[in-house]
Amino acid sequence: MKKYLSLILALILVSTSLIGCSSKSNTGEKSLEVDKDKVLKVWSFTDELKKPLEYFEEHYGIKTELTLYQQKTTYLKFSLH
């Protein structure tokens, strides 16, 4: 009985892994309809996003705006009495 149960579980395991790894052929192309008058506004602490946003703007035709957030440095002063 245990051998049959383990055999059935092993077959279920193999079949689910084969189903999960099977390839699907998707022939339909997906299109993205976007209002190109809009602006994608991005806030960042550094300017590392400048080139990726330029690529995004060229590739998708959507204007981007990068705003660098300048954080003031705050120092804490401790004193021991």
C-alpha positions as CSV (number, residue, x, y, z in Angstrom):
1,M,0.0,0.0,0.0
2,K,2.8,2.4,0.9
3,K,4.6,1.6,-2.3
4,Y,1.5,2.4,-4.4
5,L,1.0,5.6,-2.6
6,S,4.6,6.7,-3.1
7,L,4.4,5.7,-6.7
8,I,1.3,7.8,-7.2
9,L,2.8,10.8,-5.4
10,A,6.0,10.5,-7.5
11,L,3.9,10.4,-10.7
12,I,2.0,13.5,-9.6
13,L,5.2,15.3,-8.9
14,V,6.7,14.4,-12.3
15,S,3.6,15.4,-14.1
16,T,3.3,18.7,-12.4
17,S,6.9,19.6,-13.1
18,L,6.4,18.7,-16.8
19,I,3.3,20.8,-17.0
20,G,5.0,23.7,-15.3
21,C,8.0,23.6,-17.6
22,S,6.1,23.2,-20.8
23,S,6.6,26.0,-23.3
24,K,3.7,28.1,-24.5
25,S,3.8,29.8,-27.9
26,N,2.1,33.2,-27.7
27,T,1.5,34.4,-31.2
28,G,-0.6,37.4,-30.2
29,E,1.3,40.7,-29.8
30,K,0.5,42.8,-26.8
31,S,0.2,46.5,-27.4
32,L,0.2,49.3,-24.8
33,E,-2.0,52.2,-25.4
34,V,-0.8,55.3,-23.5
35,D,-1.8,58.9,-23.6
36,K,1.5,60.4,-24.8
37,D,0.6,63.9,-23.5
38,K,1.2,62.7,-19.9
39,V,4.5,63.1,-18.1
40,L,6.0,60.4,-16.0
41,K,7.4,62.2,-12.9
42,V,10.2,60.4,-11.0
43,W,11.8,61.5,-7.7
44,S,15.2,60.2,-6.7
45,F,18.0,60.9,-4.3
46,T,20.6,60.4,-7.0
47,D,20.9,61.0,-10.8
48,E,21.3,57.3,-11.5
49,L,17.9,57.2,-13.3
50,K,18.8,59.8,-15.9
51,K,19.9,57.4,-18.6
52,P,17.2,54.7,-18.0
53,L,14.6,57.5,-18.2
54,E,16.1,58.8,-21.4
55,Y,15.9,55.2,-22.8
56,F,12.3,54.9,-21.6
57,E,11.4,58.2,-23.3
58,E,13.0,57.2,-26.6
59,H,11.6,53.6,-26.5
60,Y,8.0,54.4,-25.5
61,G,7.6,58.0,-26.5
62,I,6.4,59.1,-23.1
63,K,8.0,62.3,-21.6
64,T,9.8,61.8,-18.3
65,E,10.7,64.3,-15.6
66,L,13.4,63.5,-13.1
67,T,13.4,65.5,-9.9
68,L,16.4,65.1,-7.5
69,Y,15.4,65.2,-3.9
70,Q,18.0,67.1,-2.0
71,Q,18.0,66.1,1.7
72,K,19.5,68.5,4.2
73,T,22.1,66.8,6.3
74,T,21.1,66.9,10.0
75,Y,23.7,66.4,12.6
76,L,22.9,65.4,16.1
77,K,24.9,66.8,18.9
78,F,25.3,64.7,22.0
79,S,26.8,65.9,25.2
80,L,27.8,63.9,28.3
81,H,27.4,65.5,31.7
